[in-house]
Amino acid sequence: MQLHFAPLQGYTTALYRRLHHTMWGGIDYYYTPFVRIEKESFRRRDLADISPENNKEIPTIPQMLPRDADELRRITQLFLSQGYTCADINMGCPFPPIALHKRGSGLLPHVSMVEDLLAATKEFPEMKFSIKMRLGWQSTDEWKHLIDILNATPLTHVTIHPRIGQQQYKGDICYEAFEQLASRCSHPIIYNGDLCTPQDVEHILQQYNFLTGIMIGRGLLARPYLSLWLNNIRQYDPHSIICHTQLFHDKLFEALQQTSQGNSQLMQRAHALWEYFLPHAPRKLRKNVIKSSSPTQYMHATDTLFDTWANDTETYPL
Ligand SMILES: Cc1cc2nc3c(=O)[nH]c(=O)nc-3n(C[C@H](O)[C@H](O)[C@H](O)COP(=O)(O)O)c2cc1C
């Protein structure tokens, strides 16, 4: 069973991926957040994020957000020039500024656009493509118009997040449509969505024994050690996991310090990290972290949180 770390724009940066890979491991593939063409060129931070020197020895699949065949060609050429032989195509992004411009999940209702886009993948036999998609933009039926096109395209796998674009990341997952799509798709299937604990994963694997793998995003941001558990690596007791999580956090924060311009940007970025990180940590102490207004206060609050938690994992389970 493959374990894929989902791309999360603003979170799973090259630095984050490298730290996770070296400190926790257990992930088969890390995806980069999407690379897109903006005002006819690539964003500098995207180029840095996919550069081979920033991804050394990490199993990385770069992701693209093309709107048409021409953009797909340009981004594929970029990935090839950086030495990649796999590329993921984003057909799931739900953010209205993107989707309303017919990118991400906004592409799904436009059958002939998808057909042209995917036809262009055949011009690059040296590249292995995969797709990450939703069921549709406005309705859970839109995939039905695309299934023949998907099946006619050589793909290593299709990752399915069984919501529609308009739901963003909330609301009910449509398992029924997922099952229908999976049963009609001739490619290996990776399931993605709301997997937060080993129990969630176990349940989905029991339900769907045809899966080639699962992809986890927010669940891994919340519990970076989840990949250890899912690989049945249990040599760490809860106390050691918290200590290791503290080390992981401190290294992330150190990197933010080195790359932020001023304390205000640093604090903004550090607080953003806690939007998903350790929601199950002791509540009051977590609040102190989020309310801290200087790096010194922040480090004091995080040290207190980790120390207290490490000594009371029974009250606050991992
Ligand atoms: C802040 C944020 C950024 C995301 N960025 C991307 C992205 O760059 N590319 C992509 O395909 N999906 C992106 N996603 C979607 C995730 O990869 C994933 O599909 C989604 O979070 C559902 O999986 P989960 O429930 O395991 O988190 C993003 C999601 C969030 C919350």
The ligand as an SDF file (V2000), in Angstrom:
LIG
                    3D

 31 33  0  0  0  0  0  0  0  0999 V2000
   -3.8740   24.8770    2.3410 C   0  0  0  0  0  0  0  0  0  0  0  0
   -4.0510   23.8310    1.2670 C   0  0  0  0  0  0  0  0  0  0  0  0
   -3.2640   23.8740    0.1270 C   0  0  0  0  0  0  0  0  0  0  0  0
   -3.4300   22.9110   -0.8840 C   0  0  0  0  0  0  0  0  0  0  0  0
   -2.6230   22.9360   -2.0140 N   0  0  0  0  0  0  0  0  0  0  0  0
   -2.7800   21.9960   -2.9740 C   0  0  0  0  0  0  0  0  0  0  0  0
   -1.9430   21.9480   -4.1390 C   0  0  0  0  0  0  0  0  0  0  0  0
   -1.0230   22.7390   -4.3360 O   0  0  0  0  0  0  0  0  0  0  0  0
   -2.1960   20.9730   -5.0670 N   0  0  0  0  0  0  0  0  0  0  0  0
   -3.1860   20.0410   -4.8890 C   0  0  0  0  0  0  0  0  0  0  0  0
   -3.3740   19.1630   -5.7360 O   0  0  0  0  0  0  0  0  0  0  0  0
   -3.9640   20.0500   -3.7940 N   0  0  0  0  0  0  0  0  0  0  0  0
   -3.7750   20.9880   -2.8370 C   0  0  0  0  0  0  0  0  0  0  0  0
   -4.5480   20.9360   -1.7200 N   0  0  0  0  0  0  0  0  0  0  0  0
   -5.4530   19.7840   -1.5150 C   0  0  0  0  0  0  0  0  0  0  0  0
   -4.7370   18.6530   -0.7570 C   0  0  0  0  0  0  0  0  0  0  0  0
   -3.6650   18.1390   -1.5230 O   0  0  0  0  0  0  0  0  0  0  0  0
   -5.7160   17.5170   -0.4260 C   0  0  0  0  0  0  0  0  0  0  0  0
   -6.2630   17.0310   -1.6240 O   0  0  0  0  0  0  0  0  0  0  0  0
   -6.8500   17.9730    0.4810 C   0  0  0  0  0  0  0  0  0  0  0  0
   -6.3370   18.6600    1.5960 O   0  0  0  0  0  0  0  0  0  0  0  0
   -7.6940   16.7970    0.9410 C   0  0  0  0  0  0  0  0  0  0  0  0
   -6.9000   15.8240    1.5630 O   0  0  0  0  0  0  0  0  0  0  0  0
   -6.7600   15.7300    3.1780 P   0  0  0  0  0  0  0  0  0  0  0  0
   -8.1560   15.6200    3.7080 O   0  0  0  0  0  0  0  0  0  0  0  0
   -5.9160   14.5380    3.4340 O   0  0  0  0  0  0  0  0  0  0  0  0
   -6.1240   17.0210    3.6350 O   0  0  0  0  0  0  0  0  0  0  0  0
   -4.4110   21.9040   -0.7340 C   0  0  0  0  0  0  0  0  0  0  0  0
   -5.1980   21.8790    0.4250 C   0  0  0  0  0  0  0  0  0  0  0  0
   -5.0410   22.8100    1.4180 C   0  0  0  0  0  0  0  0  0  0  0  0
   -5.9040   22.7390    2.6600 C   0  0  0  0  0  0  0  0  0  0  0  0
  1  2  1  0
  2  3  1  0
  2 30  2  0
  3  4  2  0
  4  5  1  0
  4 28  1  0
  5  6  2  0
  6  7  1  0
  6 13  1  0
  7  8  2  0
  7  9  1  0
  9 10  1  0
 10 11  2  0
 10 12  1  0
 12 13  2  0
 13 14  1  0
 14 15  1  0
 14 28  1  0
 15 16  1  0
 16 17  1  0
 16 18  1  0
 18 19  1  0
 18 20  1  0
 20 21  1  0
 20 22  1  0
 22 23  1  0
 23 24  1  0
 24 25  2  0
 24 26  1  0
 24 27  1  0
 28 29  2  0
 29 30  1  0
 30 31  1  0
M  END
$$$$
